[in-house]
Amino acid sequence: MFHHKKGSFSAWMLRLRKIIRWPLMTSREAETCAQHSFEVTLISHQIALIGQIKFNKTYDPSAIALAALYHEASESGGVGDIPSPLKYYNPDLTKQIKKIESEVEHSMVYEGLPEYLHDAMAPLVIQANVDKQTKAIVKAADDLAAYHYSLSEVNVGNREFIDASKLLEKRVNKHCQQWPEVNEYFQSQFPACMQTLDELSRPD
């Protein structure tokens, strides 16, 4: 059972910058969980805004962005970044890892934060408590951020990420088919994310 010192929530979250993602794969430019969380927050906020304004969805973009900010809390709280091939090796192992992640999330909120913050933070940090619609948007943004990173690695000749990029492409396409706001983001904003600085700087 995980236990987190009283008042330590922010200290644990700030350690996201010390956790390197894709730990078993060689990266040209290492990515931390803090960087990833920023990207997921940015992308999920844009998707939610598109859904709210263009597709008349009843999203709260700010709430979705906050959920994205905290979606990797368990990794900073003690779990770390577990490689996907291991995490999803079989259903029993996945279930046990999810159980540990949940215990860490509960401890971070109910032990690491003062009581008067519990009700406000539990729906953001404890993944089982996150609204299903919010979780779906954050997951789409999560996959988009990972796809962006994997493509960036492939584009500089890193073969380690070829299979990962293909898998993530399938996931992103599925999100796009399911959510028009995700598809709109992918079509209107994602291409520029893959451009060079010179390409971004040229006028249309």
N, C-alpha and C positions, 0 to 999 in steps of 0.2 A: 504494500500500500504506500503510495506516494504521500509525502507531507511537505507542505511549503510554508516557510516561515511567515509569520504575520507581517503584512506590509511589503512583501517581496514581489508582488505581481509585476510591477513595472520593471523591476530588476531582471526578472526572468524573461520578460518580453524583449527587453533591450539586448538580450543575448542571442536573439535571432540573427544578428549580424555575424556571430561566431560560428553558425552552423552552415556548412557547405552542402549544397544540394548535389545530386548525382554523384555520391561519394565513390562509387566503384567504376566511374567512367572518367577518362582523361578529358579535361576541358581546356580549351585555349584561354578562355576567360572564365574563371571560377565564379559561380553564382551563389550568393548567400540567401538564407531564408528571409532575411530582412529585405533584400532587393526584390525577391519574388513576391513577398507580401505587398510591397509598394505597387508592383506592376498589376497584381490581381485586384488591388483596391482601385487603381486608376481605371482598368478595363471594365470592371464590374459597375463602377459608377457611370461610365459612358454608356454601357449597355442599358442600364436602368433608366437613364435619362432619355435615350432613344425610345425605349419602350413606353415611357410615360408620355413623352411629347408627340412622337410620331405614330405610335400604335395604341394610344389611349389606355395603357395599362395602369393599374392602381399601385404602381411601385412607389416606395419611398427611397429615392436614390441615395440619400445620406445614410439611411439605416443599412442599406445593402453594402455601401462602401465600408461602413464600420464592421459589419460582419466579415467582409473580406480582409480587413486589416488584422483581425484576430483569428483568422481561420487556421493558422499554423501554430496556435498557442501551445499545443501539447509538445511540439517539437522543441520549443525553447524551454519548456518546463521539465524536460528530462527524457523524452522519447528519442529526439534526434530525427534525422531524415533517414528513413528506412527505404532502401532501394525497392522499387515496385516489383521486380521479379521475385524478391523474397517475401515482401508484404502480401502479395497475392498468389503465393505458391500453391496454397490450397485453402479451402473455406475455413477449416479449423484454425489454421495459423492466422488468417485474416481476422477471424472473430476474436482471437486472443489479443492481437495487436490493437484492434479497435477498443477492446475492453480496457487495456492499459492506457490508451490515449484518453478515454473517457474518465478514468480515475485521475489522471493528471489534470485534466481540465477542471474537474470538480474541486480538486485540491487547490489549484491556482486561484479559483474564485472564492471558495468557502473558507480557505485557510489563509490564502495570500492577500485577500482584500478585507477591509473592514466590513462589518455586517451591513451597514447602510448602503453599500454598493452592490450587495449580492443580487438583488432583484434586477438591477439595471444591467449588470454584466453577464449574468448567467445565460440570457438568450443570445448573447453575442459570442461568448467563448466556448460554452458547452455545445458541441456540434449537434447532439441529440435534441437540443432545445431550439435550434435555429429553424425559423420558419421554412417550410419546404420550398416555397417559391424563391425565397432569398437564397437558399442553399443551391438551387438549380442554377441561378444566375452566377453565383460565386464559382460553382464548379465549371461552368462554361468559360468564365474568365480565367480560372486556374489552368485549364487546358490550353487556352489561347496563349497565355503567358509562357507555358512550357513549350508550346509549339514554336513560338517566336524564338525562344532561347535555342531549341534544338536546331531550327533552321539556320540560325546565326552560326552555330558550330559547324554544321554541314557545309555552309557556304565558304568557310575558310579551310575546307578539306579534312575536317575531323570525321572519320568514318565511324567513330564510336556512337554517333547520334543518328545514323542513317535509319536504323530500325525504329528508334524512338520517334523520329520525325514522321515516319509512315504511320505508326500507331496513333500518334497525336493528330495527324491529318484526318484520319477516320473519325476520331472522337469529335474534332471540331466540325467536320461536315455533318455529323449527327446532331450536334447542338444547333447548327444553322438550319437544318431541316425542321427542327422542333420549335425554335424560337425565332420569329422574324426580326426581332431586335438584335439578336446575336448575328444573324446573317447580314443585317444592315451594317453593323459595326465591322464585320469581317470584310465586306465589300468596299466600304467607304473609308475606313481608317487603317486597317491592318496592312494593306500593301505598302503604305508609306513607311511603316515601321521596319520594313526590310530594305529601305533605300539607304544609300550612302549619304554622308553629309553634303557632298557636292550635289547629289541628285535632289536632296531636300531643299537645298538653297536656291535652285533654279526656279525662276518664275514660271507659272503655267503658260 
